[in-house]
Structures are given as C-alpha cells and as structure tokens.
C-alpha cells in the first residue's frame, strides 16, 4: 500500500513539474522566482498549477485503469482458449 501511494505521488509530482515547465518554459528560464511570486495575481488563482495537474492526473488515471481492465479481459480470454 505504501509503495502504491509513493508511486502515485511520484507520477503526480512528475506531471506537476512537466506541465509547469511545458506551459511556462520561457518564464522558468528567464525569471523563475518572479514567476512563482506572481502566482497570487494569476487569473486562474494561486492553486491553479495543482488543480490543473490534478485534472490531468485523473485523466491519465482513467486511461491506466481502462488499460488494466482491458488486459484482464485479454488474459482471461487467453486462459479460456478463446
């Protein structure tokens, strides 16, 4: 259970960093400290990086769950000889 939580947290943190750099690459390379300080004045709110990352994480989680279920069906069908 603990390993699972750590894995999911690592995925979320990777997405957070990836999305932050992808969406604001110029700001991160030019003036990262000022960019972080300007979060409270953002039009999306101070927590928008976490919220957007959460939505992307949920979308990826849904795809991962779908793939896991599909693999189970495929394995079950292979065991039955279908």
C-alpha positions as CSV (number, residue, x, y, z in Angstrom):
1,X,0.0,0.0,0.0
2,X,2.8,2.4,0.9
3,X,4.6,1.7,-2.3
4,X,1.5,2.4,-4.3
5,X,1.0,5.8,-2.6
6,X,4.6,6.7,-3.3
7,X,4.3,5.6,-6.9
8,X,1.2,7.7,-7.4
9,X,2.7,10.7,-5.7
10,X,5.8,10.4,-7.9
11,X,3.5,10.4,-11.0
12,X,1.7,13.4,-9.7
13,X,4.9,15.3,-9.0
14,X,6.4,14.4,-12.4
15,X,3.2,15.7,-14.1
16,X,3.4,18.9,-12.0
17,X,6.9,19.6,-13.0
18,X,6.4,18.6,-16.6
19,X,3.2,20.7,-17.1
20,X,4.7,23.7,-15.3
21,X,7.8,23.7,-17.5
22,X,5.8,22.9,-20.6
23,X,3.3,25.6,-20.2
24,X,5.7,28.3,-18.9
25,X,9.1,27.4,-20.3
26,X,10.1,31.0,-21.1
27,X,9.2,32.2,-17.6
28,X,11.0,29.3,-15.9
29,X,14.2,30.0,-17.9
30,X,14.0,33.9,-17.8
31,X,12.7,34.7,-14.3
32,X,11.6,31.6,-12.2
33,X,11.5,33.3,-8.8
34,X,9.4,36.2,-10.1
35,X,7.1,33.7,-11.8
36,X,6.5,31.9,-8.6
37,X,5.9,35.1,-6.7
38,X,3.3,36.2,-9.2
39,X,1.1,33.2,-8.6
40,X,-1.4,35.1,-6.3
41,X,-2.1,37.5,-9.1
42,X,-2.8,34.8,-11.7
43,X,-6.1,34.9,-13.4
44,X,-6.7,31.3,-12.6
45,X,-5.8,31.6,-8.9
46,X,-2.9,30.7,-6.7
47,X,-3.6,27.0,-6.7
48,X,-4.1,26.6,-10.5
49,X,-1.0,24.6,-11.1
50,X,-2.1,22.0,-8.5
51,X,-5.7,22.0,-9.8
52,X,-4.7,21.6,-13.5
53,X,-2.2,18.9,-12.6
54,X,-4.9,17.1,-10.6
55,X,-7.2,17.1,-13.7
56,X,-4.5,15.8,-16.0
57,X,-3.6,13.1,-13.3
58,X,-7.2,12.0,-13.2
59,X,-7.4,11.7,-17.0
60,X,-4.2,9.6,-17.0
61,X,-5.5,7.5,-14.2
62,X,-8.7,6.8,-16.1
63,X,-6.7,5.6,-19.1
64,X,-4.5,3.5,-16.8
65,X,-7.5,1.9,-15.2
66,X,-9.1,1.2,-18.6
67,X,-5.8,-0.4,-19.9
68,X,-5.6,-2.6,-16.7
69,X,-9.2,-3.8,-17.2
70,X,-8.6,-4.5,-20.9
71,X,-5.5,-6.5,-20.0
72,X,-7.5,-8.6,-17.5
73,X,-10.1,-9.4,-20.1
74,X,-7.4,-10.3,-22.6
75,X,-5.7,-12.6,-20.1
76,X,-9.0,-14.2,-19.1
77,X,-9.8,-14.8,-22.7
78,X,-6.4,-16.3,-23.4
79,X,-6.7,-18.7,-20.4
80,X,-10.1,-19.9,-21.6
81,X,-8.7,-20.6,-25.0
82,X,-10.8,-18.1,-26.9
